[in-house]
Amino acid sequence: MTTVSLLMEQVGGRLRVLREQRKFTLQELADTAGVSIGHISMIERGKGNPSFNTLVQIAHALGVPLAQLLHDVESPSPLVRSHERRPLDFHGSDEGSAHELLTPSLRNAMEAVWVEEPPGYSSEATPFQHPGEEFGFLFEGEHTVWLDGVPYDLEPGDSITYASTTPHWYSNRGPTVVKALWVITPPTF
């Protein structure tokens, strides 16, 4: 069995357990997530190759962080050393972006994420919308946060807070790497 096949089997098993714990039928989950029942069934059986966006939709429908579908999210220590940060490069990794988990667990009320995005980065193709609230602080670069199509330009030292239920996406409009801290509640990844 290949590594990818094993991973898909694990994701499928976690999905099935979470769906059953929440007493969702396949049809109810499909309707809530906006994903076909056949696609969810294939994922649960360890077949198919769901996109990042599909997994996010399913996780949000279940009310769990995406990481809960993908891997064990518990850490025995409250301390996260810089060399122990968990990468969250599920989207944009081919564009040179980096997202690292700064909190030890995704089962708490919030998550903190270190963000680095190269010049020209944009998540416009996959806008986010999920329950909760977000706070961002820009350390370096020029970052634009789009909320329901309205751009908010951040310079170093600026911060932004918004309801995550508002469709949102990000872009690096400057010539240097964006470095930022993002805090999200409840955890999304």
N, C-alpha and C positions, 0 to 999 in steps of 0.2 A: 504494500500500500504506500502511495506517495505521501509526502509531507502535506501537500495541499489536500489530498483526499482525507487524511487523518484530521486535519484542521476543520474541514467542512463537516465531517462526522461529529466532531466535538461541538461545533457551533449549532448544528442541527439538534443534538441532544439537549444542549442548554436551552435552545428555543422551545423545544417541546415541553421541557420541565417548567419553564417560566409561563408558557401559555396555559398549561394545565393548572399551575398554582393560582393563576388569575381567573380560572374557570372560563376561559375563552374557547369557543369552538374554532375550528379552522376558518369558517366563514366569518365569524365575528371579528377575528384578528385581521383577516383580509380586508374586510370593510373598514375597520378602524385605521389600518395602516395605509390603505389605498394601494395594496399589492394584491395580485391575483391569488386565489386560493391554491391554484396549481403550483405557483412559485413558492409559496410558503410550505406546501406539502413536500416539494422537492428539497427545499433547504432542510426541513426536519429529518428527511431520510438521508441527509449527507450528500445529496446529488445537487447538481446545478452550481452556478457560480454567481451569487448575488453581488450587485454593485454596492459600493459604500453607501450610496444614497438609499438603497433598498433596506440595508441593515439599520440605518439611522431611523427610517420610517417605522420599521418593525419595533425597534427598541423604544421609540417614543410612544407607540401605540400600547406597548406593554408597561410603560412608565418606569423603565430601567435605563441606566447608562449603557451606551453602546459596548463599553468594555466588559460588561457583565455577560454579553453574548460571546465575546471573543476570547476572554481569558480570565484566570483567577485575579480578582482585583483587591484582595486583602494584603495588607502588610502588617507584620507583627510590631513594628516600631512607628512612633509618631514622627520620627526624623527621616527626612529624605536627603541623602547626600547628593551633591551635584552629579557624581558619576553613576548614581543609581536611579536617575530619573527615567520614568517609563516613556518611551516614544509613543506619540499619538499621531503618526504620519499616515492616517487612513485616507486623507484627501490632500491633494496638492503635493505629495511627496516627489512626484516626477518633475515638479516645478522648482525644486530646491527648497521648499519650505520645511520648517521643523516645528513640531508642537510637542512639548514634553510636560508630563504630569508632575506638578510640584507638591501635590498632596499625596499622602501615603495610601489613600483608599478612595474609591468612588462610591462607597456606601454611606458616606457622611452627607451632611446637608449642602456642601459646596465642593467645588473642585477649583484648583488654581492651575493655570497652564502658562508655561513660558512659550512665547511665540516668536519665531524668526521667519521672515518672509522676504525673498529676494526682490529686487526691482522688477516691476512688471507683473508681480503676482496678483491674481484676482480669483476670488471664489464665486464670481458672478454666475457661473454656469450651474452651481449647486447652492442656491441660497438656503439659509437655515431658518427654521421656524419650529419652536418647541416651547413647552411650558417653562416658566422660570424668569430669572433676571440675570443680567450680565453687567460686569464692571470691567473696563479696560483702562490701562495706564500705559502710555507710550514713553519708552526710555530713549529710543533712537529712531531716526528716519522720519518719513512722511507717510502717514497712514490715513486712509479714508474708510470710514464705517458707513455703509449704506443702510438706512432704516426705511423700509417700505419705499425704496427708490430715491430717497432724499440723502444726499451726501453730507457727511460731517467730517471735515478735515482736521486731523489731529497733528500737532507738532510735539516735539519732545517736552515732557512735563505735563501735557494735557491728559485729561481722563474723560471717560464717557460712561454713562449708566443708562440702561434701557431694558424694557420688557422683552424677553426672548420670543414672546408670541408674535412680535412684529417681524415680518420677513426681513432678514439681514444678511449682508455679505460684506467682504472686505477687499481692499486693493492697496497695493503699495505703489503710489504715484511718483515716488522719488527715485533718485539715482543710487541710494544706498539701502542696505538691509534694514528692515524694520525689526526692532526688538521691543517686545511689549509683554506685559503681564495681564492675563485675563482671568477673572474670577466668575464662576458660573454656579448658580444655584437653581434647582437641584443639578447634580452632575449630569452631563450630556454624553460624554464619551463612553 
